[in-house]
Every structure is written in structure tokens, then in C-alpha cells.
Amino acid sequence: MVSSIYKIIPGIIFCFVIAYSGIYLSDFIGIEILNLKKSPISPIMLSIIFGLLIGNIFHINNFLLEGIKFSLKFILRLGIICLGIRLGLLDIFKVGIVGIPLIIACIIISILVVNYLCKLLNISSKMGSLIAVGTSICGASAIVATSPAINADKEEVAYAIANITIFGIIAMFLYPFIAYYLFSGNELASGLFLGTSIHETAQVAGAGLIYAEQFNSPKTMDIATITKLVRNISMIIVIPAISFMYLRYNIDENNSKPSIISMFPIFIIGFILMGLIRSIGDYGIQNSSLAFKIFTNNDWQLIINIIRSIAEYSLAIAMAAVGISTNLVSLKSLGIRPFYVGFSAACCVGIVSYIGIIILNNFSI
């Protein structure tokens, strides 16, 4: 047992150093250079890039491999479980019933469009599933959470994250101005548009900050952030559903379809429980100013922030391991077609969001 721990420690430390570099550079670019409160550049993407560069330029010593493998499997799952702390279910009601139908429509239509295009362009169903969840829910986090459930390859994970990150960053800089023009400064409509049409949570926050600073509308930033949080909560349903659909139509060698219980990724239970813990704690704060009748609001926020940091670092470590283990030659072999799908899906989500808001505007906005 002790010898096994010693074998994995060097590789974990190696991945941690790469991950920390990605997180540091992400904060430096977003906070120091762009002067934003939160960086719009995903540390997960930077961790993958650094890992790719190191893994493909330098020879990785064998004594690091066990820790890299451990990071790919177990630290990844730890990060996904801790990710659930972001998903306080009570925040659904802050957006109101107006935004939920729009979010559902964007998720369903983007998944259908991605699946159709993947079949049309003869792209693997694994890649299609990763692009679908990345576009429809919350970018890299959803891709990372889905990948072990469908046994996605490292190359497919890296490619899918690069795909949605590129189009998400473009949207982050363009959509605040497009939203202001399309909705004539309507704060609710603009916030809903930013929250439903941009992939990553960090990118939505960045777009919200750009809108708030350019058009003096902090309320729009709040609406966009909460809308994105509601999208994130859909991971609880969408990821197991997509995993089920993928495995249902990719049967095993015995040509038998496994049961839904065997398909359900167990670590998602931890993810859901973490979201439930967040919800119960938030409910206690709202009603008695104590989470679980023990923690004050300051203590509870500190606990949430610690678990968020664990999630961020765990996922960044796992993605550094993904980058190190990925051969760029094999990544190139996936071709350019998945990028066509990602671009089409990004445009589709934006169009559906706009049309949905116009329809809702006639009723309630």
C-alpha cells in the first residue's frame, strides 16, 4: 500500500505543477491584463495546452507514469464530485420561470443538431456526445464529467474542449455588444442571451462583466450568471442521459444491451450529493442564518470556496495528465470536421436563444 502511494506521488506532483501554471496564467490574463474580476480564460484549457506541449516535446520518465494514470482516473472523478458544490438548486428560483423553458430549448436543440451533424459528417458518437454536452451545458466541465462515463479517448476529450473553448471565447467578446444591439439594452433579455448562448461559466462571467462595464448594467451580469448556473444544474440529468444513449447504441461484444443501472456513472451520485449538500446548506442560511445549524454564512461560504478550489485544481491536474498523455499526431488524425460541428452548434445555440427570447418577450419579458 505504502509503496503504491510512493509510486503515484511524483506523477501527481508533476501534473499539479502544470495545473498550477495553467491556473496562475488564467488568473494573470483575466485579472491583471484584462482587468476583470474573474478570468474568462479556462484554466482547464491552459492545463491541457501546457500538458500537450510538455508531453510532446520532452520524454516523460517512467517513474511519473503511475501518478499520471492516477490523475487521469481518480483525481478526475474527485474533481467532478466536488464540482457539484457549485450547483445550489435554490438558485433556479432566482431566475424565475421565464428563463427555464429557454434553457431547456437551447439544451435539447443543440444536442439534436450536434448529433445530426456528427452522423452527417461521419464523426464518432463519442466525439459527438462530448461536443453536445460541452455546447449545451457548460463547456469543459461537462465534457470532463461525461468523458469517463462513455470511455472517451484522451484525444477526443482534448479536441472537444479545444473546440468549445475557441468558439466560447469568440462569443464572450462579441455577444455582449450583439446582445445590447438585439435587445435594445433590455437587461433581462440580454442576461438570458449571454447565459444561454455562451459555453463556459467563466466565459459567461467574462461576457457579463464586459456588458456591465460597457453599458453600466450590473444586473445583466447577475442574470447571465444565474442563468448559466441553471444550465449547469442540468448536468445532473443530461450527462447520465447522454451516457445512457451512447452506451445503449454502442453495445458490447456479446451484442447485449446493458441495463441503465450499469450504465449510470457512479461518481455522478457524488456530484448530485454535493449539489444537494449545497442546497441544504443554502436553505439553512436563508431561514436560520446557519448552514446545518452549525456554520455561519461566512463559514459556509469559506467551505464552498474550498471545495470549489479542490474541484478546480483536481480537474486542472486531470487535464494536465490528459495533455501529457495525448499524442498530437493522433489528435491531428481526428481531422477538421468536429470543428465544423462545434461552430454550427455554437451558432445554433445563439440563434435558438435569440428566437426564444423574442417569443418570451411577447408574453412576459
N, C-alpha and C positions, 0 to 999 in steps of 0.2 A: 504493500500500500504506500509506504513512505517513498520507496524507490520510484513508484509510478508518479507520485507528486513531483519529485525532483526532475523527472523526465519532461514534464509539461511546463514547468515554471519558465525555463529560458525562452521557449517559443511564445508563451503568453506575454512575457515582458517585452519581447521583440515587437509583437503586434500592438501592445499598449503604447510603446514609444511612437510607432507610426500613427496610431489613432490619435494620440495626444497632439501630434504635429498637425493633423487634419483639423482637429477641434480648435487649436490655437490659431491656425491660419484663417479658419472660417470666422472666428470672432474678430481677428485683426482686420480682415477685409470689410466685414459688415459694420463693425463699431468704430474702428479707428479711421478707415479710409472713407467709407460711405456715410459715416456719422449717423448710423441708425441704432436704435436701442437693442435690436436683435438682428443677427446676421441673416441675410436671405440666402447665403451660400451654404448648402448642406455639408456638414462635417462628414457625413457618411460617404458622400461622393468624393470628397477630398481624400478620405482614408483609402478608398478603393484606388484612386489615381496614384497615391504615394505607394501603395502596395504593388500595383501593377508595374510601376517604374522600377522599384527595388527588386521585385521578383523576376523581372525580365532582363534587367541589366546585370545584376550580380548573381552569383551562385549562392543558393541558400544551404547552409551547413545542415547536415543530417540531424544534429542534436537539437535543432529548432523545430523539426517537423512534427513531433508529437504534440507540442504546445500549439502549433498552428492548426492541426487537426482538431484539438480540443476546443480551440476558439471557434472553429467553423461549426461545431456541433452544439456544444453545451453552453458556451458563453452567448452564442446567438440566441438560444432559447431563453436564457436568463434575461437578455435584453428585451425580448418580445413580451415576456411576462411582466416585467417592470414597466413596459410601455403602457400597460393598461391603466396606470395611475393617472394618466392624462385625461381619461375618458369619464369624467364625472357626469353621470346620467342626468343629474338635475339641470345641467346647462341646456338641455333640449328645450326646456320651457322658457328660457331666456330669449330664444329666437322666435318662439311662437309658432303657431300652427301654419302661418303663412309660408315659412321657408321650407318646411319639411317635404311637401309634395314636390317642390322644385328640386331638392336634393335627391329624392328618390328617382325622379325622372332622369336627372343627369347621370346617376349611377347606372340605372338599367340600360339606357340608350347607349352610353359609352361602352358598356360591356358587350352589348349586342353588335355594335359597329366594329369593335376590335375583333370579335370572334368571326364575323363575316369577312372582314378584310384578310385575316390570317388564313382562312380557308381559301379565299380568292387568290392570294399570293403564295400559297403553299408554305406557310410558316408554321413551325411546330406548335402544337397545342400548349406545351409548357410555356414557350415564349409568349404566346397569345394570352395565356392566363396571367402572367406577370405584368404585361403591359396593361391589361384590362384593369387589374386591381390598382396598379400604380396611377393610372389616369383617372379612374372613377372615385378612388377613396383618398389616399394621402401619400402618393408618391413612394419614396424609397422605403418608408416604414412598412407600408402594405406589401411591397414586393418582398422585403426581407421576411415578413411574417408568413407569407404564402409559400416561399421557396422550399422550406423543409417539408411542408405538407404535401407537395406534389413532386418531391425529389428532383427539383430543378438543378441543372448543372451550374457550376460556378460561372462559366462563360455567359450563360443565359441571364443569371442574376446581374452580373456586371453590365451587360448590354442593356437590359431593361431599365436599370437605374440610370445609366447614362442617357438613355432615350428620353425618359420623362423629366430628367433634370434639365436637359438642354431646353426643351420646349417650355418647361415651367419657369425657367429664368427669363426667357424671352417674354413670356406672358406677364411676369412680375413687373417688368419695366414698362410694358406697353399698356396693359389693361387698366391701370388707374386713370390714364388720360382718355382711353376709349370709353370707360365707364362714365366718366364725367360728361363726355360729349353725348353718349347714347341716352343717358337718363337725366340730362339737364340739371345735374347737381343733386338729384334725389338721393338722400343719404341711405335710406333703407334699400332701395333698388341697387345702388352702387355697391353697398356692402354685401348683398346677396350675390351679386355678379362676381365679385372678387372671391368670395368664399366658396362658390360652387364651380368656378371655371379654372382655377389655378391648382396645380397638383400638390405641392409640398406645403406643410403647415408653416415652415419658415418662410417660404415664398409668399404665402398669403399675408403673413405678418409684415413682410417687407413691402408688399404692394399696398397694404393698408396704411403703413407709415408714410409711404410716398404720397398717397392720396390725402392723408391727413395734413401733411406739411404743405403740399401744393395748393390745396383747396380749403384749408382751415376747417377740417371736418373730422375731429377725433371720434365722433360717433360712428362714422363709416368704418373706421378701423376696428372698433369693438364689434360691430355687426358682422364684419367679414371674418374676424377671429372666431366668434361663437358659431357662425355658420360652418366654418371649417371643422370645428370641434364636433359638431353633429355629424358631419361626413365621416370623421374619424371613428365615431361610435359604431358606424355601420360595419366596421371590420368584424365585429362580433358575429354578424350574420353572413356577410358577403364572403369572407375568407373560407369558412367551413363549407359554404355553398359551392364556391368555385372549386375547392379541393375535391368535393364530392363529385361534381360534374366531370372534372378532369379524370379522376380515377375510375369513375363509372364507365367512361367511354374508352379507357385505356386499360383493358382487362389484363389479368396476369396470364402466364404461360399455360395454365390449365383451362383457360377460356371461361373462368368462373368469375362472376362479379362479386366482390367483397361487400359485406354489409356496411351500412352507413356508420355504425359504431366503430368498426375497424378503420374506416377512412378518416374519422374525426381526429385532427391533430391534438394530442393530449395537452400540449403546452398552451393551447388556446384556452383551456379551462383555467389555467393560472392567470392568463391575460384577462379573462372575464371576471375572475375573483378579485383581481387587483382593481378593476373598474368598479366593482361592487363595493369594495372597501372604501374607495374614494367617495362614492355616492353616499354611503352611510356616514362617513366622517363629515362630509359637507352638510348633510342633513342635520347632524348634531350641532354643528357650528351655527347654522341658521336658526335653530329652535332653542338651544340652550347655551350657546356660545362655547360649548365643549364638544370636541370630537370624541366619541366613545366614552363620554363622561369623564375623560381624563385630560385630554390635550386642549390647551387654549388655541385660539386661532393662529397665533404666531408659531406655536409649537407644531400645529398641524401643517401649516404652510412650509415649515422647515422640513418636516418628514416628507411631504410631497416633493419638494425640490431635491432632496437627497435621492429619493427613488428615481426621479426624472434623470438625475445625473448618472445614476447607475445604469439606467436604460440607454442613455446617450453614449456613455463610454463602452458599455457592453456591445452595442450594435456597431460602434465605430471600430472596436477591436475585431469583431467578427468580420466586418467588411475589409479591414486591413488584411485579414487572413485570406479572404476571398481574392483580393487583388494579388497577394503574393503567390497564391496557388494557381492563378489564371495565366495561361499562355496566350500572348497577344496574337500569335499566329492562328490559334484555334478560335479566338474571338473574331478575327477578321473573316474566318470561314463562314460566320453566320450571315454575312452579306449586308446590303444596304436596305433590303426590303422591310425589316422591322422598323426602321426609321420612318418609312412611308406610313406605316400603320400608326406610329406614335404621333406623327404630325397630323394625320387625318383625325385621330381620336381627340387630340388637343383642340383642333378647330371645331369638331363636332360638339364637344362639351361646351365651348364658348357660345356656339350658335343656339344649342338647346337651352342654355341658361338665359340667354337674351330673350328668346321667344317665350320661355316660361315666365319670365318677369313681366313681359309685356302683357301676357294673358292675366297674370295675377294682378297687374296694375288696374285692370278693368273691374276688379272685384274689391280689392282691399288695400293695396299699397297706396 
